[in-house]
Amino acid sequence: MEIALDRCDLWPAYNIPICDAGSEISDIFQCTKQYSLTCQWAKERKENTMKFFIAGVKFHNYKSILSDITEGDNLVLFPEPENKFDPNAVQIHFDNGGKAAFLGFVPKKFSSEVAGLLEIGRPLECILTKFNPGATTWEMFECEVREIKESE
């Protein structure tokens, strides 16, 4: 019996390990399940970018950085697999002069895709695209996450 493992033509481009034909069917299923979200994200998103407002800002000490943060600043992504609300949670921090300021999280709608890409070692950058200190906390910080191309 021949099993087609190339369900996603982007897998080789992402250097994602593809199960070999000698694997047990259960192993192949696990491999496919593990990487399917990452692959789907790459196919659906033009230039592999996504924009969103940072979630959970009101629960963190965002006020301490309001005078220091500006549009265009690089933000830092940290996976938080032990998060009790979302095992795919990804924290977003601002490097405030060598001290990381925790702003909030990648929204749950996008967290599995971002966490999956980070887990397989894809280089991502997170840029603050809009900053509105007068807005409500759920619309204060808009950022864009995109894959860093090899030529960059």
URGIDA-V790862 format. One record per helix or strand of 3 or more residues. SS is the DSSP state (H for helix, E for strand). FROM is the first residue (numbers start at 1). TO is the last residue. If there is no record, write none. Layout:
ss->[SS SS]
from->[FROM FROM]
to->[TO TO]
This chain:
ss->[H H H E H H E E E H E H E]
from->[12 25 46 49 57 62 74 90 99 108 124 137 141]
to->[14 44 48 53 59 65 79 96 105 119 131 139 147]
